């Protein structure tokens, strides 16, 4: 295994599949490569993509998509056990509500809707993220977690994981923004009534989005450490075990 493997795996059927390894975490220990992967939807993987996952040893997939999303695009990967941690999509419905009321949907309004979505992750979906951490503590077998685009639900999950491992916020944001370099915007969208400049906001990520969630964590819980312990049940013992599993040896 090379010391610095490629972060993006450049799969044919998933544009946003990438490794969380290499970032400097607690005590200067780097996140282990080839253990934690984040991705967009896995339903379009090619046979060659599947072989890549097998070569990586990925045996667990955590699906953050909502019930209807999962039913519309199911997948079955050889040797990979699927876990359903559904977080229902809300932002497209909010867009439709705005337009149905006859209001003009602008890029600035779209940013506000995205920020609302991210703030909701903090409270409304804490149980799903807690479940993800519980599985991570059970085993360090390579895993992938994903939603549809791999940018919002997955992006916040990745941020929580990296923060729990002691990665500084600037590096967490750096990883988050990589989606803009990798994710392929879909040709069609369920929100295609919206102007193109609004869809550009919807299908990309911005610092303001993740910041909205992290500001909610800071304001409502007094910081990331308190949020991890109180909302996600990661006490100091669990944080130490998480570091043992996913950080390189000193």
N, C-alpha and C positions, 0 to 999 in steps of 0.2 A: 504494500500500500504506500503510495507516495506521501511524503510528509505534508504536502499541501494539495490535496485532491481538488478537482474542479468543484465549485460550489453548485453551479447549475449542471444538471445531468443531461439537458438538451434532448429530452424525450420527444418523439414525434407526436404522441397523443396527449401530452400534458406539457404546456409551455412553461409553467411556473413551478416545476418540480425541482427543489433545491435542498442542499444540505445546510444544517444549522451549525456545523462544526467550525472550529478554528477561532471563534471569537474569544477574547480574553475574559475569563470569569473570575470567580472568587479566588483570592490569594494568588492572582496572576496565572492560574491554571486555565488552559484553553478548553473550550467545549470539544468533546471527542468527535472526530470525524466519523461519518458513516454509521451513526446511531440514530440521529433525529433528522427526519426529512419533512418538509412542508410542501404542499402541492395544491394545484387546482384539481378539478374533477378527474377521476381515474377511469371513467367509463369508456374513453376513446383510446386507451392504450393499445398499441400494436403488439403483435407477437414478439417483435424485437424489444419493445419497451418492457414487456413482461420478463424477458430474459435478463434485462438490466436489473430489474427489481430482485430477481432470483440471485443474481451475482452479488448484489448488495446484502443479501441475507434478510431482506425485509419480510417479516412474518406477521406483522400487525398493521392494520389500517383503521384509523379512527375517522369516521365520517361525520362531519359537522353540518351536513346539508339537512334541510327540512324534509319532512315526510314526502311531500309531493315531488320535490327535486330528486330525491333518491328513487322514487318509483318511476320517474320519467327517464332516468339514466342509471340503471343498475349496472353492477359489474361483479365479476367473479374472477379472482386472481388465484392461480394455483399456489398452494402453500401459504396463502395470506388469510388470516382470520380477520373478519370485519367486525368492528364495534360501532354501534350507532349512538352518536351523541348529538341528537338533532337540535339545531338552533334555527328556528324558523326565520326566513328572510322577511324583512319588514320594509326596507327602504323603497322597493319598487311599488309596494302598495301605498306608501306615503306619497310617492310621486303621483300615482293615479288619483289619489284623493285630492291633492292640490289642483290637478288639472280638471277633475270632475267638478270642482267648485268654481271653475272658471277663472282661477288665479293664474297669473303668468309665472311659469317655472323658469327661473333664471339660473345661471351658474352659481350666483351667490346664495340663492335659496337652496340649491342642490347641496352646497357645502354645509348649510345648516342642517339639512335632513341627514346627511352622512354623519355629522357630529352627534345628532340625536341618537342615531343607530349605535354609535360607538359607546356613548354614555350608557345606553341600555345594556350593552354587553356586561358592564361592570356589576350591575345588580341582577338583572333578569336572567342571566345565563351563567352565573357563578357556579351553579351545581354541575353544569356540563364541563367546565374547565377543571373543577375539583375532581370529577371522574377521570378526566384525562391524566391528571397528575397521579391519581391513585394507580392507574395502570402503569404509568412510567416507573413508579416505585416498586411495582411487583416484579419487574424484570427489565434488564437493559438490552433485551433483544431489539434489533433495529426496527423502527416503526416509521410510519408516515401518517400525518394527520392532514386533512384537506376539507375544503368545502366545494363550491362550484367554481369560482374564479381563483380561489386560493389567496385572496387579498384582504378581506375584512375579518370575517370570523377566524380564518386561519391566521391572518396577520396579527390579530390581538392575542390569539393562543400562543403564537411564536414569541411575541413580545413578553408575555407572562413567563414562558419557559426560560427565556434568556435572562430576564430580570431575576427569576428565582435562582438561577445559577450564578448570579453576581455580575452579569455583563452590564457595563455602563449604558446609560440611556442613549448616549450618542451613537453607540454601536448598534443598539437595538433599533433605533430609528434608521440607521443605515441599512440594516437588513430589511426592514419593513419597506423602504422605498425602492429596493431592488425589483419589486413587482413591476414598476413602471418600465424597466428595461426588458422584462421577460414575458409578461402576460400578453397574450394575443387577444385583442378585443374581438368579441363575437361579431359576426356579420349582421345577425339579426338580434333584436332585444325585445323582451316583453314590454319594455317601456318605449317602444319606437315612435310613440306620438311625441316624445320630447324632442326639442331641438338638438342638433348634433353637438353643440357646445355644452349642453347639459349632460348628454351621454358621455362626453369626454370626462366630466367630473365623476360620473357614476362608475366608469370602468377603469379609473386610475386611483392611486392613493396619494394622499397629501399629508404633510406633517400635522396639519390642523385636525385631521381625523383621529390619529392615534393620540395626539396631545389631549383631545377632548376626553378620551377614556382615562388617560393617566392623570389628568387634572381632577376628574371625578374620584379616582382612587385616592389621590392626595387629600382632596377636600372632605370626602365622606368617611375615609378610613384612617386618615393621618399618615398615609404613605404606603408604599408597596409592601413592605414587610408586614405591616398590620393587615393589609388586605389578604396577603397570602395565608396568614395564620387564621384570621377570623372568618374569611369567606371561602377560602379554598382548603382549609384544614392542614396547612403545611406549617407545623411547628418547627422548632429548631432541630429536633431529632430527624424529622422528615427532610428538612433542608439539607442536613448533613448527609443523609443517605442518597438524596438526589445528586449531590455533588460527587459522591463516591461513584455513582453509576455513570454519570455523564460528563465529568470533568477529567482531564488527563491527570495522571499521577504527578505529584510534585517532583 
